[in-house]
Amino acid sequence: MRDVDLTTIAGVRRYLSNTPFASDTINALTGGFTNFTYRIYLNDSFKGRATLVLKYAAPYVAALGAMALSTERQKFDVEALRLVRKMHADDDVITVPNVHLFDEEAHVMIIDDCGTDARTLKQLVIDEALPQTVAEEIGATIGRFLGRVHTWNKDASFDMGIFGNNEMGKTISALVTYGRLISTLSGRDNIAALADPGFDIPEGKLTVISKLAETRSQEIGSATEVFTHGDFWPGNIMVTLRSDSEGNTLGLEKLYVLDWEVAKAGLRGLDVGQFCAEMRLLQRFYASRQEETSEIIRSFLLAYRGGSGPDEALARVAIAHVGAHLVTWTPRVHWGDKEDTRKAVAEGVELLIEGAEGTSAWLEGSLVGKLM
């Protein structure tokens, strides 16, 4: 159906007609950036499921329209989901959706629905004060999961396959953070929050950051051994909780890790750092969530590390990536007012510098100190 417009609900309904996924009721899901995503209410249940999720990968970024993006990204997403299902026990508290259809020609995938009561981890933290035990369970579960993913290359049954050659993923990972550091800080990108007055950074610090950005970009491009998610942040993790009859949270029910489009052979510290960076932003801009976010970060890092010894190299990459994320993303995504945004960027600058030049003692006291 080449003439079907899958950017519309009517087009999706037509695409699904005369298939096992036929649906009269379809809702567009918000919160996505790259793809058009829909919840489909099946006319007839499929493998016991009444709803599924359809993702359409247009040849551009859905939220921006004019920004071209290869549809090849969806193949990596599908293959990563299948790989995780193969390598990871299905009954685990944390998992990924099952893929029920991949139409490579139409750029459509149909996957499990995480549930109408599921929220992203980011939204969950914003919405409600979590009990300390639940925050700890969430962080530890995610940390163990990511730690296992990053060691799959040591398993004889693991095959990096197409992920060793995800050049699009490597380009995106290098570009959206390290490729924009200097242009963000120098004012070339004309970001309102960092203008009037301009963001004044000493030349010496810019030199250190520029060198780090160049080195890290090269490392991203040459990575070959470790399988990484590539976009590991709380917005790509769906959460459902167990509650009692009065709505009180009892514990964690299920976690789903989504959006593996930039999965690739990569750097462990980027996955760890991106998760911690977004948690740090939640700390900064939602002051009432200090306890929950601190506990999630602490338990995440401890579980990720497991029984292994201190890893200073990993900690340096991770904390520098926290800094890079704070610099490049905070002023581009609305978190708060101009003053608070600039403070977050300033913190990012210091984390970049310390990631490059800081002592071991400084690393131990940093946001990622549990890795030490």
C-alpha positions as CSV (number, residue, x, y, z in Angstrom):
1,M,0.0,0.0,0.0
2,R,2.4,2.6,-1.2
3,D,-0.3,5.3,-1.4
4,V,-1.4,5.0,2.2
5,D,-0.4,8.0,4.4
6,L,0.8,6.4,7.6
7,T,1.2,9.8,9.3
8,T,-2.6,9.8,9.7
9,I,-5.0,7.6,11.7
10,A,-7.1,7.1,8.6
11,G,-4.1,5.8,6.7
12,V,-3.1,3.5,9.5
13,R,-6.6,2.1,9.7
14,R,-6.6,1.4,5.9
15,Y,-3.1,-0.2,6.1
16,L,-4.3,-2.6,8.8
17,S,-7.6,-3.6,7.1
18,N,-7.7,-7.2,5.9
19,T,-4.8,-8.1,8.3
20,P,-4.9,-9.9,11.7
21,F,-4.3,-6.4,13.1
22,A,-7.4,-4.7,11.7
23,S,-8.6,-2.0,14.0
24,D,-11.4,0.5,14.0
25,T,-10.1,2.4,17.1
26,I,-6.6,3.9,16.8
27,N,-5.0,6.5,19.0
28,A,-1.9,8.5,18.2
29,L,0.6,8.3,21.1
30,T,2.3,11.4,22.3
31,G,5.9,11.7,23.6
32,G,7.6,10.2,20.5
33,F,10.1,12.3,18.6
34,T,11.4,10.3,15.7
35,N,8.5,8.1,14.6
36,F,4.7,8.2,14.2
37,T,3.4,5.9,16.9
38,Y,-0.2,4.6,17.5
39,R,-2.0,2.3,19.9
40,I,-4.3,0.0,17.9
41,Y,-7.4,-1.5,19.5
42,L,-7.7,-4.8,17.7
43,N,-11.1,-5.9,16.3
44,D,-10.1,-9.4,17.1
45,S,-7.5,-10.3,19.8
46,F,-4.1,-11.3,18.6
47,K,-2.3,-13.9,20.7
48,G,-4.4,-12.9,23.6
49,R,-3.7,-9.2,23.3
50,A,-6.5,-6.6,22.8
51,T,-4.1,-3.8,21.9
52,L,-0.8,-3.4,20.2
53,V,1.5,-0.5,19.2
54,L,2.3,0.4,15.6
55,K,5.4,2.5,14.8
56,Y,5.9,4.1,11.4
57,A,9.3,5.3,10.4
58,A,9.0,8.1,7.9
59,P,12.1,9.2,6.0
60,Y,12.3,12.2,8.3
61,V,12.1,13.1,12.0
62,A,8.4,13.0,12.9
63,A,8.6,15.9,15.4
64,L,10.5,18.1,13.0
65,G,9.2,17.3,9.6
66,A,11.9,18.8,7.5
67,M,14.9,16.9,9.0
68,A,15.7,13.9,6.9
69,L,16.5,10.6,8.6
70,S,17.1,7.2,7.0
71,T,14.3,4.7,7.4
72,E,17.1,2.1,7.9
73,R,16.9,3.0,11.6
74,Q,13.8,0.8,12.0
75,K,15.7,-2.3,11.0
76,F,18.1,-1.8,13.9
77,D,15.2,-1.3,16.3
78,V,13.5,-4.5,15.3
79,E,16.7,-6.6,15.3
80,A,17.7,-5.2,18.7
81,L,14.3,-6.1,20.2
82,R,14.6,-9.6,18.8
83,L,18.1,-9.9,20.1
84,V,17.2,-8.8,23.6
85,R,14.2,-11.2,23.6
86,K,16.6,-14.0,22.7
87,M,19.3,-13.1,25.2
88,H,17.0,-12.0,28.1
89,A,14.5,-14.1,30.0
90,D,10.9,-13.3,29.1
91,D,9.6,-13.4,32.7
92,D,12.1,-10.9,34.0
93,V,10.7,-7.7,35.6
94,I,12.5,-5.8,32.9
95,T,12.2,-6.7,29.2
96,V,11.4,-5.3,25.7
97,P,8.2,-5.6,23.6
98,N,7.8,-8.6,21.3
99,V,7.8,-7.8,17.6
100,H,4.7,-9.1,15.9
101,L,5.2,-7.6,12.4
102,F,8.0,-5.9,10.6
103,D,7.1,-4.6,7.1
104,E,10.4,-3.4,5.8
105,E,8.9,-2.0,2.6
106,A,6.3,0.1,4.4
107,H,8.6,0.9,7.3
108,V,6.1,-0.4,9.9
109,M,6.6,-2.4,13.0
110,I,3.9,-3.7,15.3
111,I,4.9,-4.6,18.9
112,D,3.5,-5.3,22.3
113,D,1.6,-2.5,24.0
114,C,3.3,-1.8,27.4
115,G,-0.2,-1.0,28.7
116,T,-2.5,2.0,29.1
117,D,-1.3,2.5,32.6
118,A,2.4,2.5,31.7
119,R,4.3,5.7,32.0
120,T,7.9,6.7,31.0
121,L,10.2,6.6,33.9
122,K,10.8,10.3,33.4
123,Q,7.0,11.1,33.7
124,L,6.6,8.7,36.6
125,V,9.3,10.6,38.6
126,I,7.7,13.9,37.7
127,D,4.2,12.7,38.6
128,E,4.5,11.2,42.0
129,A,6.7,10.7,45.0
130,L,8.0,7.2,44.9
131,P,8.6,5.1,48.1
132,Q,12.3,4.7,48.7
133,T,12.0,0.9,48.2
134,V,10.4,1.4,44.8
135,A,13.0,3.9,43.7
136,E,15.7,1.5,44.8
137,E,14.1,-1.4,42.9
138,I,13.7,0.6,39.7
139,G,17.3,1.8,39.7
140,A,18.7,-1.6,40.6
141,T,16.6,-3.4,38.0
142,I,17.7,-1.0,35.2
143,G,21.3,-1.2,36.3
144,R,21.4,-5.0,36.3
145,F,19.8,-5.0,32.9
146,L,22.2,-2.6,31.3
147,G,25.1,-4.3,33.0
148,R,24.1,-7.6,31.4
149,V,23.6,-6.0,28.0
150,H,27.0,-4.5,28.1
151,T,28.6,-7.9,28.8
152,W,26.8,-9.9,26.1
153,N,29.9,-9.8,23.9
154,K,31.6,-12.2,26.4
155,D,28.8,-14.8,25.8
156,A,29.8,-17.4,23.2
157,S,26.2,-17.3,21.8
158,F,26.2,-13.6,21.2
159,D,26.6,-12.3,17.6
160,M,27.0,-8.5,17.1
161,G,25.6,-8.9,13.6
162,I,24.4,-5.8,11.9
163,F,25.1,-3.7,15.1
164,G,28.8,-3.7,14.4
165,N,28.1,-1.6,11.3
166,N,25.4,0.8,12.4
167,E,27.2,3.8,11.0
168,M,24.0,5.9,11.2
169,G,23.8,5.2,14.9
170,K,27.5,6.1,15.4
171,T,27.1,9.3,13.5
172,I,24.0,10.3,15.4
173,S,25.6,9.6,18.8
174,A,28.7,11.6,18.0
175,L,26.8,14.5,16.4
176,V,24.0,15.2,18.8
177,T,26.3,15.7,21.8
178,Y,30.0,16.0,21.0
179,G,29.4,17.5,17.6
180,R,27.4,20.4,19.1
181,L,29.4,21.2,22.2
182,I,31.5,24.0,20.9
183,S,28.8,25.5,18.7
184,T,26.5,25.5,21.7
185,L,28.9,27.2,24.1
186,S,30.3,29.6,21.6
187,G,26.9,31.0,20.6
188,R,27.1,29.9,17.0
189,D,23.9,27.9,17.5
190,N,22.0,31.0,18.6
191,I,20.2,29.4,21.5
192,A,18.0,31.9,23.3
193,A,18.8,30.6,26.8
194,L,22.5,31.1,26.2
195,A,22.3,34.6,24.6
196,D,21.8,38.1,26.0
197,P,24.3,37.8,27.6
198,G,26.4,35.2,25.8
199,F,27.7,32.2,27.7
200,D,31.2,33.3,28.7
201,I,33.6,30.3,28.8
202,P,37.4,30.8,29.2
203,E,39.4,29.9,26.1
204,G,41.3,27.3,28.0
205,K,38.2,25.4,29.0
206,L,36.9,25.5,25.4
207,T,40.2,24.0,24.3
208,V,39.8,21.1,26.8
209,I,36.2,20.5,25.8
210,S,37.0,20.7,22.1
211,K,39.8,18.1,22.5
212,L,37.5,15.8,24.5
213,A,34.8,16.1,21.9
214,E,37.2,15.1,19.2
215,T,38.6,12.2,21.1
216,R,35.1,10.9,22.2
217,S,33.7,11.2,18.6
218,Q,36.6,9.1,17.3
219,E,36.1,6.5,20.0
220,I,32.4,6.3,19.1
221,G,33.3,5.8,15.5
222,S,35.9,3.1,16.2
223,A,34.0,1.1,18.9
224,T,33.6,-2.6,18.0
225,E,33.2,-4.8,21.0
226,V,30.3,-3.8,23.4
227,F,26.6,-3.8,22.4
228,T,25.0,-0.6,23.6
229,H,21.5,0.8,23.5
230,G,22.6,4.2,22.2
231,D,19.7,6.3,23.5
232,F,19.4,5.1,27.1
233,W,17.3,7.7,28.9
234,P,14.3,7.6,31.2
235,G,12.0,8.6,28.4
236,N,12.7,5.3,26.6
237,I,11.9,3.2,29.7
238,M,8.2,2.4,30.4
239,V,7.1,1.6,33.9
240,T,4.1,-0.1,35.5
241,L,3.6,-0.3,39.2
242,R,1.7,-2.5,41.6
243,S,-0.9,-0.7,43.7
244,D,-3.4,-1.6,46.4
245,S,-7.1,-1.0,46.2
246,E,-6.7,2.5,47.4
247,G,-4.1,3.4,44.8
248,N,-1.0,3.2,47.1
249,T,2.1,2.1,45.4
250,L,3.3,-1.3,46.5
251,G,6.1,-2.0,44.2
252,L,7.5,-2.4,40.7
253,E,5.5,-4.5,38.3
254,K,7.2,-4.2,34.9
255,L,9.8,-2.2,33.0
256,Y,10.1,-2.1,29.2
257,V,13.1,-0.7,27.4
258,L,12.1,0.9,24.1
259,D,13.6,2.6,21.0
260,W,16.7,0.7,20.0
261,E,17.2,2.5,16.7
262,V,20.8,3.6,17.4
263,A,21.8,0.3,19.1
264,K,25.3,-0.5,18.0
265,A,28.8,-1.5,19.0
266,G,29.5,1.5,21.3
267,L,30.8,3.0,24.5
268,R,29.4,1.8,27.8
269,G,29.9,5.2,29.4
270,L,27.5,6.9,27.0
271,D,24.5,4.6,28.0
272,V,25.4,5.0,31.7
273,G,26.1,8.8,31.4
274,Q,22.9,9.6,29.4
275,F,20.7,7.8,32.0
276,C,22.4,9.7,34.9
277,A,22.3,13.0,33.0
278,E,18.6,12.9,32.7
279,M,18.2,11.9,36.3
280,R,20.4,14.8,37.2
281,L,18.1,17.2,35.2
282,L,15.1,15.8,37.1
283,Q,17.0,16.6,40.3
284,R,17.7,20.1,39.2
285,F,14.3,21.1,37.8
286,Y,12.1,19.1,40.1
287,A,13.5,19.9,43.5
288,S,10.8,17.9,45.3
289,R,12.1,14.7,43.7
290,Q,15.7,14.8,45.1
291,E,15.3,11.7,47.2
292,E,13.8,9.5,44.5
293,T,16.3,10.6,41.8
294,S,19.2,10.2,44.1
295,E,18.1,6.7,45.1
296,I,17.5,5.7,41.5
297,I,21.0,6.9,40.5
298,R,22.7,5.2,43.5
299,S,21.0,1.9,43.1
300,F,21.4,2.0,39.3
301,L,25.2,2.5,39.5
302,L,25.7,-0.1,42.2
303,A,23.7,-2.7,40.3
304,Y,25.4,-1.9,37.0
305,R,28.8,-2.3,38.6
306,G,27.8,-5.5,40.4
307,G,30.7,-7.3,42.0
308,S,33.4,-5.8,39.8
309,G,36.1,-3.5,41.0
310,P,36.5,0.3,40.5
311,D,36.5,1.4,36.8
312,E,38.0,4.8,36.5
313,A,38.0,4.8,32.7
314,L,34.3,4.1,32.6
315,A,33.6,6.7,35.3
316,R,35.4,9.4,33.3
317,V,33.5,8.7,30.1
318,A,30.2,8.6,32.0
319,I,30.7,11.8,33.9
320,A,31.9,13.6,30.8
321,H,28.9,12.4,29.0
322,V,26.6,13.7,31.8
323,G,28.3,17.1,31.2
324,A,28.0,16.9,27.4
325,H,24.3,16.0,27.8
326,L,23.7,18.9,30.1
327,V,25.4,21.3,27.8
328,T,23.8,20.3,24.5
329,W,20.3,19.1,25.5
330,T,19.2,21.3,28.5
331,P,19.0,24.5,26.4
332,R,17.3,22.7,23.5
333,V,14.6,21.0,25.5
334,H,12.4,23.1,27.7
335,W,13.2,22.2,31.3
336,G,12.8,25.5,33.1
337,D,13.6,29.2,33.0
338,K,16.6,30.8,31.4
339,E,18.5,31.2,34.7
340,D,18.2,27.6,35.7
341,T,19.0,26.4,32.2
342,R,22.2,28.4,32.2
343,K,23.1,27.0,35.6
344,A,22.6,23.4,34.3
345,V,24.8,24.2,31.3
346,A,27.5,25.7,33.6
347,E,27.4,22.5,35.6
348,G,27.8,20.5,32.4
349,V,30.9,22.5,31.5
350,E,32.5,21.7,34.8
351,L,31.7,18.0,34.5
352,L,33.3,18.0,31.0
353,I,36.5,19.6,32.4
354,E,36.6,17.3,35.4
355,G,35.9,14.2,33.3
356,A,38.9,15.1,31.3
357,E,41.3,16.4,34.0
358,G,39.7,15.6,37.4
359,T,41.5,13.5,40.1
360,S,40.4,10.0,41.2
361,A,39.2,11.5,44.4
362,W,37.0,14.0,42.6
363,L,35.5,11.1,40.5
364,E,34.7,9.2,43.7
365,G,32.7,12.2,45.0
366,S,30.9,12.8,41.7
367,L,27.5,11.9,40.5
368,V,28.9,8.6,39.1
369,G,31.1,8.0,42.1
370,K,29.6,4.5,42.8
371,L,31.5,3.3,39.7
372,M,34.7,3.9,41.7
